[in-house]
Amino acid sequence: MFAFDNSYQRLPERFFRAVKPATVRAPRLIRFNTELASELGLDFSDIGEARLAEIFSGNDLPEGAASLAMAYAGHQFGNFVPQLGDGRAILIGEVVDRNGVRRDIQLKGAGATPFSRNGDGRAALGPVLREYIVSEAMHALGIPTTRALAAVLTGEPVVRETLLPGAVLTRVAASHIRIGTFQFFAVRGDADGLRMLADHVIARHYPEISTDDDNRYLALLNAVSARQAELVARWLSVGFIHGVMNTDNMAVSGETIDFGPCAFLDEYDPRKVFSSIDQRGRYAYANQPGIAQWNLARFAEALLPLFSAREDESIEAANAALVDFGRVFQSHWIDLFRRKIGIAGEVEGDVELVNGLLSLMHEGEADFTLTFRALGKVAGGADDEVLLTQFKERWGVADWLERWRKRHGGRLTPAERQASMEAVNPAVIPRNHRIEEVIAAGIAGDFEPFEQMHAALQRPYAEDPARADYALPPMPAEKVMRTFCGT
């Protein structure tokens, strides 16, 4: 079943706390991701749903499970908390998948741990369904992300503002090591723990960094920074807002992690915030690159003792890496948006051309996803009206189209240009109002809408007439203004 090889468990005990999942009363399988299981090299073909529910609720841990809660600290909305840790998640072990990549398997919502801080350690059904849908949709979009292996009802309620059905999500990640994990050791002055953690991350995620390199920890900072720059650029390219970019929610592997109050843009607004706990817009759509850089500065601070013996040299090297983040991010961002509007090569004025469209979209309250999709149709020969209908205020759009046509030239046929644009501009995203419909149905005991939405998101770049409703933006009364964390 599982061929566990639990490397994190072999680190010293101060890295984690051993803890077993709490048993639940009546586990019932909502969904099992057979495709991901196969990718992980796991064979459950002879195991029925009842046994799967027992395993992935935590009632029946498989042989060789690690069963631990990881220690970490973190800046939450800019405020440092020296001890956080897995308060409702339990790592049951690591497997090496069919591609030779080590992957964590974690139960989220499996009960209290030593890091629960008086919480119940449980997850309500809504956040479990949201994370399953969005993480798998992100994977289908081609964005590095944690994955969802299983979702299970516990048969027990959890207490939030009201009584809600409890559930457990089985999450798969390249690892669950965060910037906050490094902060945990740095704030304690534990240089040995910091070095062991850094060496573990290098071996696991960045084997191209030589262990004999005297500058390997600076190389680690640069490597993590480069992955985060690309990741955040990819988020912006599909209108994704993480919602809670605390340092304990930033994985050093470069994967998207922790889909709490996340959401996707409907109409484009760079200041858009959905998270109910982000009262000041710290993690708004357009702020995400700057926040990623800020988080990486905290990572650099944690790593400083591992750099040069001279503090001034260490700070100078770290600052250079942080400055480089901006350059790398901007390079990825403009490359992605050039592809989104169907232009090739590098020409002075491309940034202004992209930003010009985004400004018009903001002024015209144009839907982010549908506008880029419509532009692809115009590139393929459709009438300009296909694009113009996306804008409530059309002033300036025709002039922009004229500049765009002069820029993209004629190296591709219209059909080729449309195809290239549709390969990067999704037709369907996890619309917030549809997720809320899925959650409401699930709480009422109906998981068919969940299955239908999950299926609709698996081929996001293809237009499927049978699932066209999932591409539609919300009507005014359907708009979701706030999303909520699951704790």
C-alpha positions in Angstrom: 0.0 0.0 0.0 2.5 2.7 1.2 6.2 2.4 0.9 7.1 5.0 3.4 10.6 6.5 3.7 10.2 9.2 6.3 13.2 11.5 6.1 11.8 14.3 8.2 11.1 11.9 11.0 14.9 11.1 11.1 15.7 14.7 12.0 16.0 15.6 15.7 12.9 15.6 17.9 12.9 19.3 18.2 11.8 19.6 14.6 8.4 18.0 15.3 6.2 16.4 17.9 5.0 12.8 17.5 1.2 12.7 17.6 -1.5 10.3 16.4 -4.7 11.4 14.6 -7.8 11.4 16.7 -10.2 8.7 15.8 -13.6 9.8 14.3 -17.0 8.3 14.7 -18.3 7.4 11.3 -15.8 8.2 8.4 -17.3 8.3 4.9 -15.3 8.8 1.7 -16.3 11.9 -0.3 -13.7 11.5 -3.0 -10.4 9.6 -3.7 -8.0 10.9 -6.3 -7.1 7.7 -8.2 -5.0 9.5 -10.7 -2.8 11.1 -8.0 -2.6 7.8 -6.2 -1.2 6.1 -9.3 1.3 9.0 -9.8 2.4 8.3 -6.2 2.8 4.6 -6.9 0.0 3.7 -4.5 -2.3 0.8 -5.4 -5.7 0.9 -3.7 -7.5 -1.1 -6.4 -8.4 -3.9 -3.9 -9.5 -1.6 -1.1 -13.1 -0.6 -0.8 -14.5 2.9 0.1 -15.1 2.0 3.7 -11.4 1.0 4.3 -10.2 4.1 2.4 -12.4 6.2 4.7 -10.8 4.6 7.7 -7.2 5.2 6.4 -7.7 8.8 5.2 -9.7 9.9 8.3 -6.7 8.8 10.4 -8.6 5.9 12.1 -6.4 3.3 10.6 -2.8 4.5 10.0 -0.9 2.4 7.5 2.2 0.5 8.6 5.3 2.6 8.6 3.5 6.0 9.1 5.5 8.8 10.7 2.5 10.5 12.4 4.0 13.8 13.4 3.2 17.5 13.6 5.9 19.9 12.3 7.2 22.8 14.3 7.4 26.2 12.8 7.0 29.9 13.6 5.8 32.7 11.3 4.9 36.3 10.6 1.1 36.5 10.5 -0.1 39.7 8.8 3.3 41.2 9.6 3.3 40.2 13.3 5.8 37.6 14.4 4.7 34.5 16.4 7.7 32.4 17.6 5.7 29.2 17.8 2.9 28.1 15.5 3.3 24.5 14.1 0.8 22.1 12.6 -2.2 22.8 14.7 -4.7 20.7 12.7 -2.5 18.7 10.3 -0.5 15.5 10.9 2.2 14.3 8.5 1.7 10.5 8.2 4.7 10.0 6.0 6.7 10.4 2.8 6.7 8.3 -0.4 8.9 8.5 -3.5 6.6 8.8 -6.5 6.9 7.1 -9.9 9.1 10.0 -11.1 11.5 9.6 -8.2 10.2 12.7 -6.4 9.7 12.6 -2.6 6.2 13.6 -1.5 4.6 14.3 1.9 1.3 12.8 2.7 -0.5 14.8 5.4 -4.0 14.6 7.0 -5.5 18.0 7.5 -8.2 18.3 10.1 -7.1 15.1 11.9 -7.3 16.4 15.5 -5.4 18.4 18.1 -1.6 18.5 18.2 0.8 20.1 20.7 0.7 23.1 18.4 -3.1 23.5 18.3 -3.1 26.6 20.7 -6.4 25.6 22.3 -8.0 24.8 18.9 -9.8 21.6 18.2 -7.5 20.5 15.3 -10.5 19.8 13.2 -11.6 21.0 9.7 -15.1 21.8 8.6 -16.4 20.4 5.4 -16.4 23.7 3.5 -12.7 24.4 3.7 -11.9 20.8 2.8 -14.1 21.0 -0.4 -12.6 24.4 -1.3 -9.0 23.2 -0.9 -9.7 20.0 -2.9 -11.3 21.9 -5.8 -8.8 24.8 -5.9 -5.6 22.8 -5.4 -6.6 20.3 -8.1 -7.7 23.2 -10.4 -4.3 24.9 -9.9 -2.6 21.6 -10.9 -4.7 21.5 -14.0 -3.7 25.1 -14.8 -0.1 24.0 -14.6 0.8 26.0 -11.5 3.0 24.4 -8.8 0.7 23.4 -6.0 0.0 20.9 -3.2 -2.5 18.2 -4.3 -5.6 16.6 -2.8 -5.5 12.8 -2.5 -8.7 12.2 -0.5 -11.6 14.0 1.3 -13.4 12.2 4.0 -16.4 13.1 6.2 -15.8 12.3 9.9 -19.4 11.8 10.9 -18.8 14.3 13.7 -19.7 18.1 13.8 -17.2 20.8 14.4 -18.1 24.0 16.2 -17.4 27.3 14.3 -20.0 30.0 14.2 -22.4 27.2 14.0 -22.2 23.4 14.0 -20.8 22.2 10.7 -20.0 18.7 9.3 -16.4 17.7 10.0 -14.0 16.4 7.3 -10.4 15.5 6.7 -8.4 16.4 3.6 -5.4 14.3 2.6 -2.8 16.7 1.2 0.2 15.8 -0.9 3.1 18.2 -1.1 6.8 18.2 -2.3 7.2 19.0 1.4 5.5 21.1 4.1 8.7 23.0 5.0 8.0 26.7 5.1 9.9 29.9 5.6 8.4 29.8 9.1 10.1 26.5 9.7 13.5 28.3 9.4 12.2 31.2 11.6 11.4 28.7 14.3 15.1 27.8 14.7 16.5 31.2 14.0 14.5 32.9 16.8 15.8 30.3 19.2 19.4 30.9 18.2 19.6 27.2 17.2 22.3 27.4 14.5 22.7 23.6 14.4 19.0 23.1 13.8 19.0 25.8 11.2 21.9 24.2 9.4 20.4 20.7 9.5 17.1 22.1 8.1 18.9 24.0 5.3 20.9 20.9 4.4 17.7 18.8 4.4 16.0 21.3 2.1 18.9 21.4 -0.3 19.1 17.7 -0.5 15.4 17.3 -1.0 14.5 20.3 -3.2 17.7 21.8 -4.6 20.1 18.9 -5.2 21.8 21.0 -7.9 23.4 23.0 -5.0 26.7 21.3 -4.1 27.1 20.4 -0.4 30.7 21.3 -0.8 29.9 24.9 -1.8 30.9 27.3 0.9 28.1 29.6 -0.3 25.4 26.9 -0.5 23.1 28.6 2.0 23.2 31.8 -0.1 22.6 29.6 -3.1 19.5 28.2 -1.2 18.2 31.7 -0.7 18.6 32.5 -4.4 17.0 29.2 -5.5 13.9 29.6 -3.2 13.6 33.3 -4.3 13.7 32.3 -8.0 10.9 29.7 -7.5 8.7 32.1 -5.6 9.2 34.8 -8.2 7.9 32.4 -10.9 5.1 31.1 -8.7 3.7 34.5 -7.9 3.9 35.6 -11.5 1.9 32.5 -12.4 -0.7 33.3 -9.7 -1.2 36.8 -11.2 -1.5 35.4 -14.7 -4.7 33.5 -13.8 -6.1 36.1 -11.4 -5.4 34.0 -8.2 -5.4 35.7 -4.8 -3.8 33.5 -2.1 -5.4 35.5 0.7 -3.0 34.7 3.6 0.6 35.0 2.5 2.1 34.7 5.9 5.6 33.3 6.2 4.2 30.1 7.6 2.1 29.7 4.4 5.1 30.0 2.0 6.6 26.7 1.1 10.3 26.6 0.3 9.6 24.0 -2.4 7.9 26.7 -4.5 4.5 25.1 -4.4 1.2 26.9 -3.6 0.2 25.8 -0.1 -2.7 26.5 2.3 -5.8 27.3 0.3 -7.7 29.0 3.2 -9.4 32.3 2.1 -8.1 32.0 -1.4 -10.1 33.2 -4.4 -9.9 34.1 -8.1 -10.7 37.4 -9.6 -14.0 37.9 -11.4 -13.8 41.5 -12.7 -10.2 42.8 -12.6 -9.3 45.0 -9.6 -5.6 45.1 -8.6 -6.7 46.0 -5.0 -9.1 43.1 -4.7 -9.2 41.3 -1.4 -11.5 38.4 -0.5 -10.1 37.1 2.8 -12.4 38.0 5.7 -9.3 38.4 8.0 -7.4 40.8 5.7 -9.0 44.0 6.8 -6.3 46.3 5.4 -5.6 44.7 2.0 -2.2 43.5 2.9 -2.6 40.4 0.6 -4.5 42.1 -2.2 -4.0 40.8 -5.8 -1.4 43.4 -6.8 0.4 43.3 -3.5 1.4 39.7 -3.8 4.8 40.2 -5.5 5.8 42.7 -2.8 4.7 40.4 0.0 6.6 37.5 -1.5 9.7 39.7 -1.5 9.0 40.8 2.1 8.6 37.1 3.2 11.9 36.3 1.5 13.6 39.0 3.4 12.5 37.2 6.6 13.9 34.0 5.1 17.2 35.8 4.5 17.2 37.1 8.1 16.8 33.5 9.4 19.6 32.3 7.2 22.1 35.0 8.1 24.0 32.9 10.7 24.7 30.4 8.0 26.2 32.9 5.5 29.6 34.6 6.0 31.2 35.0 9.4 31.1 38.7 8.7 27.7 40.2 9.2 28.2 43.0 6.8 29.1 40.6 4.0 26.1 38.4 4.8 23.7 41.3 4.7 25.1 42.6 1.4 24.7 39.1 -0.2 21.2 38.7 1.1 20.2 42.1 -0.1 21.5 41.3 -3.6 19.4 38.2 -3.7 16.3 40.1 -2.6 16.8 42.8 -5.3 17.2 40.0 -7.8 13.7 38.7 -6.9 12.2 41.8 -8.5 14.0 41.3 -11.7 13.2 37.6 -11.9 9.5 38.2 -11.1 9.2 40.9 -13.6 10.8 38.7 -16.3 8.3 35.9 -15.6 5.4 38.3 -15.4 5.9 40.0 -18.7 6.7 36.7 -20.4 3.4 35.3 -19.2 1.4 38.4 -20.1 3.0 38.6 -23.5 1.8 35.1 -24.2 -1.7 36.0 -22.8 -2.1 38.8 -25.3 -0.4 36.9 -28.2 2.8 38.8 -28.8 6.2 37.3 -29.2 9.8 38.6 -28.7 10.8 41.5 -26.6 10.0 45.0 -27.7 10.3 48.2 -25.7 6.8 49.3 -24.6 5.4 45.8 -24.0 5.0 46.4 -20.3 3.0 49.6 -21.0 0.9 47.7 -23.6 0.0 45.0 -21.0 -0.6 47.5 -18.2 -2.7 49.6 -20.6 -5.1 46.7 -21.1 -5.2 46.0 -17.4 -6.1 49.6 -16.7 -8.9 49.5 -19.2 -10.1 46.3 -17.7 -10.1 47.9 -14.2 -12.0 51.0 -15.4 -14.4 48.9 -17.5 -15.0 46.3 -14.7 -14.0 43.6 -17.3 -13.9 40.0 -16.2 -10.2 39.0 -15.9 -10.5 35.4 -17.4 -13.1 36.1 -20.1 -11.4 39.2 -21.4 -8.2 37.4 -22.2 -10.2 34.5 -23.7 -12.2 37.0 -25.8 -9.0 38.7 -27.0 -7.8 35.3 -28.3 -11.0 35.0 -30.3 -10.4 38.5 -31.8 -6.8 37.4 -32.7 -8.4 34.4 -34.5 -10.6 36.7 -36.6 -13.7 37.3 -34.5 -15.2 40.8 -34.5 -13.9 43.3 -32.0 -17.3 43.3 -30.4 -16.5 39.9 -28.8 -13.9 41.7 -26.7 -15.8 45.0 -26.3 -18.8 43.3 -24.7 -16.6 42.5 -21.7 -16.2 46.2 -20.8 -18.9 48.3 -19.1 -16.9 51.3 -20.1 -15.4 50.9 -23.6 -13.6 54.2 -23.9 -10.0 53.6 -25.0 -10.4 49.9 -25.9 -10.5 50.4 -29.6 -7.3 52.5 -29.5 -5.6 49.8 -27.4 -6.6 47.2 -30.0 -5.0 49.2 -32.7 -1.7 49.4 -30.8 -1.9 45.7 -30.1 -2.4 44.8 -33.8 0.6 46.9 -34.7 2.7 45.2 -32.1 1.9 41.5 -32.7 2.7 41.6 -36.4 1.9 38.7 -38.8 4.3 35.9 -38.1 1.5 33.6 -37.1 -1.8 32.9 -38.9 -4.9 34.1 -37.0 -5.8 30.5 -36.1 -2.3 29.8 -34.8 -2.3 33.0 -32.7 -5.7 32.2 -31.2 -4.5 28.6 -30.4 -1.3 29.9 -28.7 -3.3 32.4 -26.6 -6.0 29.8 -25.6 -3.2 27.5 -24.4 -2.3 30.1 -21.7 -5.7 31.8 -21.1 -8.1 29.4 -19.3 -11.7 29.2 -20.3 -12.8 28.1 -16.8 -11.4 28.8 -13.3 -12.8 27.9 -9.9 -15.3 30.7 -9.7 -16.0 31.7 -6.1 -19.8 31.7 -6.4 -19.7 28.1 -7.8 -17.4 27.0 -4.9 -19.9 28.4 -2.4 -22.7 26.5 -4.2 -20.7 23.3 -3.9 -20.0 23.8 -0.2 -23.7 24.6 0.5 -24.8 21.4 -1.3 -22.1 19.3 0.5 -23.3 20.6 3.9 -26.8 19.5 2.8 -25.3 16.0 2.0 -25.2 16.4 -1.8 -21.8 15.9 -3.4 -22.8 15.8 -7.0 -22.2 19.5 -7.5 -18.7 19.0 -6.1 -18.0 16.1 -8.5 -19.4 18.1 -11.5 -17.3 21.2 -10.7 -14.2 19.1 -10.1 -14.6 17.5 -13.5 -15.3 20.8 -15.2 -11.9 22.2 -14.0 -9.7 19.3 -15.1 -9.3 20.7 -18.7 -9.4 24.5 -18.0 -8.0 25.6 -21.4 -10.6 23.7 -23.4 -14.1 25.1 -24.0 -16.7 22.5 -23.2 -20.2 23.4 -24.3 -21.6 20.8 -21.8 -19.9 22.7 -18.9 -20.2 26.2 -20.2 -22.0 27.4 -17.1 -18.7 27.0 -15.1 -17.1 29.7 -17.3 -19.7 32.3 -16.6 -19.0 35.1 -14.1 -21.5 35.6 -11.2 -24.6 37.6 -11.5 -24.6 40.7 -9.2 -26.6 38.8 -6.5 -24.2 35.8 -6.8 -20.9 37.7 -6.1 -18.9 36.4 -3.2 -17.3 39.3 -1.4 -15.5 37.4 1.4 -13.9 34.0 1.8 -13.0 32.5 5.2 -10.1 30.6 6.7 -11.0 27.1 7.9 -9.7 27.5 11.5 
